Amino acid sequence: MLSWQILEITRILEVASKQSLVLIDEIGCGTDPSEGVALSTSILQYLKERVNVAVVTTHYADLSRMKDKDPSFDNAAMEFSLETLQPTYRILWGSTGDSNALNIAQSIGFDRNIIDRAHMWVEKLKPEQQQERRGMLYQSLQEERNRLKAQAEKAASVHAEILNTYYEIQDEAEDLDKREMELMAKEAQLVQQELMDARSQIETVIQKFEKKLKISDRDQLSSLIRETESAIASIVKAHTPVDTFPVSEADRAQYTPQLGEQVHVKGLGGKLATVAESAGDDDTILVQYGKVKVRVKKSSIRAVPSSGKNVVTGSTALRVRQNGELRGNSETNSKDIEPSYGPVVRTSKNTVDLRGMRLEEASMRLEMTITGCRPYSVLFIVHGVGTGAIKERAIDILRNHSRVTNYEPENPMNYGCTIAYVK
């Protein structure tokens, strides 16, 4: 090492502190390589204990091994282009760099024999370092870094897409919960109104009975009692809820919904959903309700009742109108007597109000109501006036529905309301 360089390094070591930045170019040059490496290693170890950052350049390959034993040290190299034989001024962190002296000598016309002998000496002196520094390894590492970078970008994109889907489903779930609460509250109001209507109608029948009782003689008493009992029974039956899913357990086990079929899903409160995927081996089915697709168990799905399943046959008791009264007859065959639709009396139980709904929501509500109607019942559809869009959609559904035998358009007595006869 040259005396002036030793003197400069001595001054640096005297004043160096934790706030110092030490820069040394070609440390240990100009002296015996073994002594230069030994002295340079000692100087770097001394600086490590006293300064935070020191940048030292060297051609001694042995100094680059200090990183393997002490993580306080790090290596970096300046990238060199073999095509232009010029540095690119790009720092390669973690690399010890390659010596390009032989390549440069060959490019400027050195004798080929000299270059070949020099390569042989390099391989003898540092075989393991030469193997590590080959350009193929660096290129492989670069390709691996690019591949990992592309995978990271793809993973970030997939993560963003999953988050968007999660937030969309979360919004749909919150909306479903809100609508379910609203429907439950509305159903509770309807039940209360139903009870009030039934109580009012029964009280009216009793008042009529009491009035007629005062002016009737003994011979008319029996007929008056039967007439009153029949009227009360009709009111009770009109306000009695019907089982939406009259299906046996055997039928449920054998039933397999088809792709595109509309079904009732127990987990959605019995609402209508569409089968989006055929049944799989795991006994689950993918259904779609609105924008949300969910996989449910096959046992929680019920078929939408069709008109063919609700036709009364054989010796089933039918209520037929005879002499202005509804009477039961268990011996009458349904093929001989057509069941009556009963009185056209509007109650909260046989009325569906579509006002204020969106077109698709109103269509779904009307379809569900018709499907859930008892056989041979009268349904009042309140669509209002408005733009007439809901009315037109309701008329179109009634015209094409297999269970609707006839319908009466609105009239001055039922303004904004259409009456349908469901078989």
Helices and strands as residue ranges (DSSP letters): H 3-15, E 21-24, H 33-48, E 53-56, G 61-65, H 66-69, E 76-81, E 86-93, H 101-107, H 112-125, H 127-132, H 135-215, H 218-238, H 249-254, E 262-265, G 266-268, E 271-277, E 284-289, E 292-297, G 298-300, E 301-303, G 307-309, E 318-322, E 325-329, E 351-353, H 359-372, E 377-382, H 389-400, E 404-408, E 417-422
